[in-house]
Amino acid sequence: MSTTLPDHGPYSKPWNTVGTVELSETRQLRAVVISAVFPPEFTFSATTSQAVAEELVSRGHAVTVLAPFPNKPAGILFPGYRRRPYSRQKMAQGYTLVHCFGTLAPKSQMIPRLLENMSFGITAGTRLLFCPRPDVVYSNAWPVFATLMILAVAKLRGIPVVVSVQDLYPESLESQGRTGGRGFVFRAIHAIDTWIANSAKALIVISERFQEIYRKTRAVPEAKLHVVPNWAERDALHIDPGVVRQFREAKSIPQDAFVAVYAGNVGPASGAEGLVETFAKLRDLRNAYLLIAGSGSNLDSCMARAHALGLDRVIFHSPWKQEETEAVLGLGDVVLLPTIGRQSLASVPSKLISYLLAGRPVLAMVLPESETARAISAADAGWILPPEEPEALAAAIRAIVALPSDELQRRGDAGKAFASNNFCHESNLPKVIDVLESAARPNH
């Protein structure tokens, strides 16, 4: 029985909506970048915050970065680091990096995550309170409480803050069932986020949907809202067939096997458990494998479930090192992007950029009105399915396995071209810097 894979229409609006702003005068700024993650952690938020710091330095500005001691994604302190209140070092790239104490959250549970969030907010906010007054702050910190503390200090000192919004809170928590519906917790977090949004000098949001939500539900003036998607280097990923073959051999996957790959955080909101359940329905596809690469609080339960179901063609790769990214993604004949509930409306998974730049077709389990669905559809880079429907996912994988390889290649190439135009460093980073320089100007 054949399965038709749904496609959706193209964008009705251009993806990028930020223009450039010229400073009326050239002068060195004192800028502070506050980031919840930072290299050597390798997440998109970490690398984009680093890119912002480096670009500000290249424009002649003095830059200090405040970040937690590196521990993501596993929530375990990286080797060679020792936590203390603050650790300061001058980096070769020209900025000063200050690591700030924060508690760790090895399990993605509400209390540890809240403590991690608030403790970094306290230490970063305290540092901001007593450091020489900066001209502008770029905040890519944890929402909502760490950002609240940073904004409160900045408001006290009259420092303009540009807030980067990576996820919608409390909507994201609601989609994960963590707010108990739209009761007191939801309303309290929504009120805090509304205050933050209206107190900031500017908001950088990663999608037009986020822009519309902030305008309608937080009453943020449109002039404060700037749409800049996350980005990566156009040539960030080079898939070497020889390296991929070696990786297949190391994982005991036959060279002619069809492989579906999930690469990312294996946490409560990832939907990775659903992939394991789906492959239990595909036992008869003897040449189809699933690779789950990454770390997270739900990794052990995923592995235990695969073992209990006797799924010897579900392979796990953890830890997943940054230098293995090309091999992991290159292994995939299709890459999987699951979400749960309405999560896809409250976030745009950054793994989508890596998936597209790797030139692999994407099978996404997201709501059709989400930004992820819009991007994949506009690129003609894959297929969209509803979240949390294992039967539909199993049917879709069966249909994809039957497709000719040149169709998979066509969609993968289309996705890579789209990402090169819309999610690239060259087009998006200058827009962030322009917003920061504009926010630093008096009376702007």
C-alpha positions as semicolon CSV with decimal commas, in nm:
position;residue;x (nm);y (nm);z (nm)
1;M;0,000;0,000;0,000
2;S;0,151;0,331;-0,105
3;T;0,157;0,641;0,113
4;T;0,132;0,996;-0,019
5;L;0,365;1,233;0,162
6;P;0,208;1,578;0,208
7;D;0,369;1,899;0,090
8;H;0,270;2,253;0,186
9;G;0,272;2,584;0,005
10;P;0,557;2,830;-0,028
11;Y;0,623;3,134;0,186
12;S;0,382;3,420;0,143
13;K;0,643;3,666;0,275
14;P;1,021;3,698;0,242
15;W;1,209;3,519;0,520
16;N;1,441;3,803;0,617
17;T;1,284;4,134;0,717
18;V;1,562;4,335;0,881
19;G;1,728;4,621;0,699
20;T;2,067;4,767;0,775
21;V;2,119;5,068;1,000
22;E;2,416;5,303;0,973
23;L;2,568;5,468;1,280
24;S;2,561;5,842;1,258
25;E;2,913;5,850;1,391
26;T;3,194;5,600;1,416
27;R;3,302;5,535;1,774
28;Q;3,411;5,242;1,980
29;L;3,136;5,086;2,188
30;R;3,165;4,894;2,511
31;A;2,942;4,587;2,457
32;V;2,850;4,295;2,682
33;V;2,731;3,966;2,532
34;I;2,544;3,747;2,783
35;S;2,487;3,393;2,658
36;A;2,340;3,085;2,826
37;V;2,573;2,865;2,621
38;F;2,907;2,944;2,462
39;P;3,191;2,750;2,295
40;P;3,338;2,499;2,359
41;E;2,970;2,398;2,389
42;F;2,855;2,337;2,032
43;T;2,498;2,448;1,995
44;F;2,368;2,710;1,755
45;S;2,308;2,958;2,036
46;A;2,667;2,911;2,149
47;T;2,818;2,961;1,805
48;T;2,593;3,254;1,713
49;S;2,677;3,433;2,041
50;Q;3,045;3,379;1,967
51;A;2,997;3,512;1,615
52;V;2,828;3,825;1,753
53;A;3,119;3,883;1,993
54;E;3,379;3,834;1,721
55;E;3,199;4,058;1,470
56;L;3,168;4,336;1,728
57;V;3,542;4,309;1,792
58;S;3,612;4,319;1,418
59;R;3,419;4,649;1,401
60;G;3,647;4,798;1,666
61;H;3,428;4,757;1,974
62;A;3,537;4,642;2,321
63;V;3,350;4,322;2,408
64;T;3,299;4,120;2,725
65;V;3,115;3,787;2,719
66;L;2,935;3,650;3,027
67;A;2,853;3,278;3,008
68;P;2,815;2,978;3,242
69;F;3,099;2,731;3,284
70;P;3,062;2,494;2,985
71;N;2,844;2,188;3,057
72;K;2,591;2,143;2,774
73;P;2,424;1,933;2,645
74;A;2,476;1,673;2,918
75;G;2,471;1,918;3,212
76;I;2,814;1,791;3,321
77;L;3,108;2,030;3,366
78;F;3,357;1,999;3,080
79;P;3,700;1,854;3,166
80;G;3,960;2,114;3,259
81;Y;3,712;2,356;3,418
82;R;3,653;2,425;3,787
83;R;3,346;2,619;3,894
84;R;3,395;2,927;4,108
85;P;3,208;3,258;4,126
86;Y;3,387;3,403;3,823
87;S;3,671;3,313;3,590
88;R;3,806;3,577;3,350
89;Q;4,030;3,532;3,047
90;K;4,127;3,736;2,742
91;M;4,053;3,538;2,427
92;A;4,269;3,533;2,114
93;Q;3,971;3,662;1,914
94;G;3,991;3,990;2,107
95;Y;3,703;3,970;2,356
96;T;3,713;3,903;2,730
97;L;3,530;3,586;2,841
98;V;3,395;3,575;3,196
99;H;3,256;3,243;3,311
100;C;2,989;3,293;3,579
101;F;2,887;3,039;3,841
102;G;2,563;2,853;3,785
103;T;2,414;2,530;3,912
104;L;2,406;2,233;3,674
105;A;2,102;2,046;3,546
106;P;2,209;1,699;3,425
107;K;1,841;1,598;3,416
108;S;1,590;1,813;3,231
109;Q;1,353;1,858;3,523
110;M;1,178;2,175;3,629
111;I;1,355;2,239;3,962
112;P;1,715;2,179;3,841
113;R;1,651;2,381;3,525
114;L;1,495;2,664;3,725
115;L;1,792;2,671;3,964
116;E;2,034;2,670;3,670
117;N;1,841;2,953;3,511
118;M;1,819;3,170;3,822
119;S;2,173;3,108;3,948
120;F;2,322;3,223;3,617
121;G;2,087;3,521;3,618
122;I;2,212;3,619;3,964
123;T;2,584;3,589;3,885
124;A;2,561;3,744;3,538
125;G;2,333;4,020;3,668
126;T;2,570;4,094;3,958
127;R;2,865;4,116;3,719
128;L;2,668;4,351;3,497
129;L;2,577;4,563;3,800
130;F;2,936;4,630;3,903
131;C;3,127;4,631;3,574
132;P;3,206;4,956;3,390
133;R;2,880;5,068;3,229
134;P;2,849;4,919;2,878
135;D;2,686;5,102;2,587
136;V;2,475;4,799;2,494
137;V;2,401;4,443;2,610
138;Y;2,318;4,152;2,380
139;S;2,124;3,902;2,590
140;N;2,098;3,542;2,469
141;A;2,051;3,417;2,825
142;W;1,811;3,161;2,966
143;P;1,448;3,268;2,951
144;V;1,262;3,393;3,152
145;F;1,420;3,443;3,495
146;A;1,786;3,494;3,400
147;T;1,677;3,743;3,135
148;L;1,453;3,916;3,390
149;M;1,748;3,972;3,626
150;I;1,966;4,101;3,343
151;L;1,695;4,344;3,228
152;A;1,632;4,463;3,584
153;V;2,002;4,550;3,634
154;A;2,023;4,709;3,290
155;K;1,715;4,919;3,356
156;L;1,862;5,032;3,689
157;R;2,181;5,144;3,516
158;G;2,014;5,280;3,201
159;I;2,182;5,026;2,971
160;P;2,003;4,943;2,644
161;V;1,950;4,568;2,600
162;V;1,885;4,372;2,282
163;V;1,720;4,039;2,368
164;S;1,755;3,737;2,140
165;V;1,437;3,525;2,153
166;Q;1,507;3,161;2,067
167;D;1,186;3,010;2,210
168;L;0,850;3,142;2,321
169;Y;0,794;3,126;2,697
170;P;0,560;3,031;2,858
171;E;0,413;2,882;2,537
172;S;0,700;2,634;2,507
173;L;0,650;2,514;2,865
174;E;0,277;2,482;2,804
175;S;0,336;2,261;2,499
176;Q;0,546;2,029;2,719
177;G;0,272;2,011;2,984
178;R;0,482;2,194;3,243
179;T;0,254;2,485;3,331
180;G;-0,066;2,302;3,420
181;G;-0,255;2,468;3,136
182;R;-0,304;2,843;3,131
183;G;-0,340;2,891;3,503
184;F;-0,137;3,097;3,749
185;V;0,208;2,972;3,641
186;F;0,140;3,043;3,274
187;R;0,000;3,388;3,345
188;A;0,288;3,480;3,578
189;I;0,557;3,380;3,326
190;H;0,365;3,552;3,048
191;A;0,353;3,874;3,251
192;I;0,729;3,857;3,316
193;D;0,805;3,795;2,950
194;T;0,578;4,084;2,852
195;W;0,770;4,316;3,087
196;I;1,102;4,194;2,947
197;A;0,989;4,242;2,588
198;N;0,867;4,594;2,648
199;S;1,167;4,692;2,864
200;A;1,422;4,581;2,605
201;K;1,553;4,831;2,353
202;A;1,497;4,574;2,078
203;L;1,400;4,209;2,033
204;I;1,563;3,982;1,776
205;V;1,321;3,699;1,699
206;I;1,399;3,400;1,479
207;S;1,073;3,385;1,284
208;E;0,789;3,594;1,152
209;R;0,548;3,390;1,367
210;F;0,738;3,495;1,681
211;Q;0,724;3,856;1,562
212;E;0,347;3,839;1,523
213;I;0,297;3,673;1,863
214;Y;0,501;3,938;2,043
215;R;0,313;4,212;1,864
216;K;-0,031;4,067;1,940
217;T;0,006;3,902;2,282
218;R;0,272;4,123;2,446
219;A;0,178;4,453;2,275
220;V;0,539;4,505;2,166
221;P;0,571;4,790;1,915
222;E;0,659;4,663;1,570
223;A;0,959;4,896;1,554
224;K;1,123;4,698;1,837
225;L;1,089;4,363;1,660
226;H;1,354;4,237;1,418
227;V;1,332;3,900;1,242
228;V;1,671;3,733;1,202
229;P;1,678;3,352;1,176
230;N;1,964;3,159;1,330
231;W;2,252;3,095;1,097
232;A;2,565;2,896;1,022
233;E;2,854;2,921;0,779
234;R;2,746;2,830;0,425
235;D;3,029;2,579;0,401
236;A;3,004;2,458;0,761
237;L;2,945;2,096;0,659
238;H;3,147;1,895;0,407
239;I;3,019;1,540;0,369
240;D;3,309;1,308;0,287
241;P;3,177;0,973;0,152
242;G;3,487;0,795;0,278
243;V;3,433;0,921;0,634
244;V;3,066;0,820;0,614
245;R;3,163;0,469;0,500
246;Q;3,401;0,435;0,794
247;F;3,130;0,554;1,033
248;R;2,888;0,295;0,893
249;E;3,146;0,025;0,951
250;A;3,212;0,144;1,305
251;K;2,838;0,123;1,379
252;S;2,803;-0,217;1,203
253;I;2,552;-0,074;0,956
254;P;2,566;-0,236;0,609
255;Q;2,685;-0,004;0,335
256;D;2,365;-0,057;0,134
257;A;2,129;-0,008;0,431
258;F;1,876;0,277;0,442
259;V;1,947;0,494;0,749
260;A;1,718;0,745;0,917
261;V;1,911;0,979;1,150
262;Y;1,802;1,183;1,450
263;A;2,081;1,412;1,571
264;G;2,026;1,641;1,867
265;N;1,928;1,667;2,229
266;V;1,751;1,358;2,363
267;G;1,534;1,537;2,617
268;P;1,166;1,547;2,715
269;A;1,070;1,777;2,427
270;S;1,273;1,598;2,160
271;G;1,021;1,329;2,069
272;A;1,304;1,076;2,034
273;E;1,111;0,807;2,224
274;G;0,847;0,819;1,951
275;L;1,111;0,732;1,693
276;V;1,198;0,415;1,884
277;E;0,830;0,318;1,901
278;T;0,796;0,385;1,528
279;F;1,083;0,153;1,437
280;A;0,913;-0,122;1,635
281;K;0,650;-0,104;1,360
282;L;0,914;-0,140;1,088
283;R;1,068;-0,472;1,190
284;D;0,995;-0,616;0,846
285;L;1,215;-0,354;0,676
286;R;1,528;-0,558;0,732
287;N;1,751;-0,306;0,556
288;A;1,627;0,003;0,743
289;Y;1,819;0,144;1,042
290;L;1,765;0,428;1,287
291;L;2,060;0,620;1,434
292;I;1,995;0,842;1,737
293;A;2,297;1,067;1,800
294;G;2,321;1,298;2,099
295;S;2,287;1,324;2,475
296;G;2,012;1,426;2,711
297;S;1,803;1,332;3,010
298;N;1,589;1,084;2,814
299;L;1,874;0,899;2,645
300;D;1,882;0,613;2,897
301;S;1,508;0,557;2,872
302;C;1,527;0,553;2,491
303;M;1,807;0,299;2,500
304;A;1,620;0,086;2,754
305;R;1,305;0,095;2,542
306;A;1,491;-0,008;2,227
307;H;1,653;-0,294;2,418
308;A;1,320;-0,406;2,566
309;L;1,165;-0,413;2,219
310;G;1,459;-0,605;2,076
311;L;1,534;-0,338;1,816
312;D;1,888;-0,426;1,712
313;R;1,864;-0,190;1,413
314;V;1,814;0,113;1,637
315;I;2,168;0,239;1,697
316;F;2,274;0,501;1,953
317;H;2,577;0,728;1,929
318;S;2,661;0,919;2,246
319;P;2,847;1,133;2,319
320;W;2,828;1,295;1,979
321;K;3,141;1,504;1,928
322;Q;3,143;1,818;1,716
323;E;3,405;1,677;1,479
324;E;3,172;1,382;1,405
325;T;2,888;1,601;1,274
326;E;2,963;1,542;0,906
327;A;2,980;1,165;0,956
328;V;2,660;1,153;1,164
329;L;2,449;1,364;0,928
330;G;2,611;1,223;0,615
331;L;2,503;0,877;0,723
332;G;2,136;0,968;0,685
333;D;1,934;0,889;0,376
334;V;1,672;1,096;0,556
335;V;1,703;1,304;0,874
336;L;1,422;1,310;1,129
337;L;1,290;1,614;1,315
338;P;1,025;1,507;1,569
339;T;0,843;1,740;1,806
340;I;0,571;1,690;2,064
341;G;0,230;1,853;2,095
342;R;0,235;2,219;1,995
343;Q;0,607;2,260;2,060
344;S;0,677;2,340;1,695
345;L;0,472;2,660;1,730
346;A;0,686;2,782;2,021
347;S;1,033;2,709;1,882
348;V;1,229;2,657;1,562
349;P;1,468;2,364;1,620
350;S;1,820;2,478;1,539
351;K;1,904;2,128;1,417
352;L;1,699;2,212;1,106
353;I;1,985;2,433;0,985
354;S;2,242;2,154;1,020
355;Y;2,007;1,909;0,853
356;L;1,957;2,136;0,553
357;L;2,323;2,235;0,521
358;A;2,416;1,866;0,522
359;G;2,213;1,824;0,204
360;R;1,982;1,559;0,346
361;P;1,603;1,547;0,298
362;V;1,408;1,620;0,616
363;L;1,107;1,433;0,753
364;A;0,962;1,667;1,015
365;M;0,684;1,586;1,261
366;V;0,559;1,941;1,316
367;L;0,237;2,136;1,285
368;P;0,181;2,265;0,929
369;E;0,151;2,629;1,043
370;S;0,490;2,618;1,218
371;E;0,798;2,801;1,090
372;T;0,977;2,467;1,052
373;A;0,705;2,343;0,817
374;R;0,714;2,670;0,624
375;A;1,090;2,648;0,572
376;I;1,090;2,284;0,462
377;S;0,798;2,344;0,229
378;A;0,947;2,660;0,079
379;A;1,272;2,475;0,015
380;D;1,098;2,160;-0,114
381;A;1,346;1,986;0,112
382;G;1,133;1,708;0,260
383;W;0,799;1,618;0,409
384;I;0,570;1,731;0,690
385;L;0,375;1,499;0,920
386;P;0,170;1,566;1,235
387;P;0,355;1,526;1,568
388;E;0,325;1,212;1,779
389;E;0,160;0,985;1,523
390;P;0,380;0,672;1,504
391;E;0,158;0,498;1,249
392;A;0,177;0,792;1,008
393;L;0,552;0,820;1,062
394;A;0,604;0,449;0,998
395;A;0,402;0,474;0,676
396;A;0,602;0,778;0,567
397;I;0,935;0,604;0,626
398;R;0,814;0,305;0,425
399;A;0,728;0,539;0,137
400;I;1,062;0,720;0,158
401;V;1,257;0,392;0,158
402;A;1,085;0,310;-0,171
403;L;1,178;0,641;-0,337
404;P;1,461;0,649;-0,594
405;S;1,790;0,784;-0,463
406;D;1,789;1,073;-0,709
407;E;1,463;1,204;-0,555
408;L;1,623;1,203;-0,210
409;Q;1,928;1,376;-0,356
410;R;1,711;1,640;-0,526
411;R;1,534;1,731;-0,202
412;G;1,860;1,734;-0,009
413;D;2,023;1,965;-0,263
414;A;1,719;2,196;-0,256
415;G;1,738;2,221;0,123
416;K;2,108;2,302;0,115
417;A;2,054;2,579;-0,139
418;F;1,771;2,725;0,069
419;A;1,977;2,719;0,389
420;S;2,271;2,880;0,210
421;N;2,047;3,172;0,114
422;N;1,837;3,208;0,430
423;F;2,034;3,066;0,724
424;C;2,383;3,189;0,643
425;H;2,634;3,389;0,846
426;E;2,693;3,636;0,564
427;S;2,333;3,757;0,543
428;N;2,211;3,731;0,903
429;L;2,499;3,821;1,136
430;P;2,536;4,179;1,001
431;K;2,168;4,240;1,077
432;V;2,219;4,148;1,443
433;I;2,520;4,377;1,468
434;D;2,327;4,662;1,303
435;V;2,049;4,625;1,564
436;L;2,308;4,632;1,845
437;E;2,490;4,936;1,712
438;S;2,160;5,115;1,657
439;A;2,043;5,033;2,012
440;A;2,364;5,181;2,153
441;R;2,308;5,518;1,990
442;P;2,174;5,785;2,228
443;N;1,814;5,891;2,167
444;H;1,756;5,621;1,907
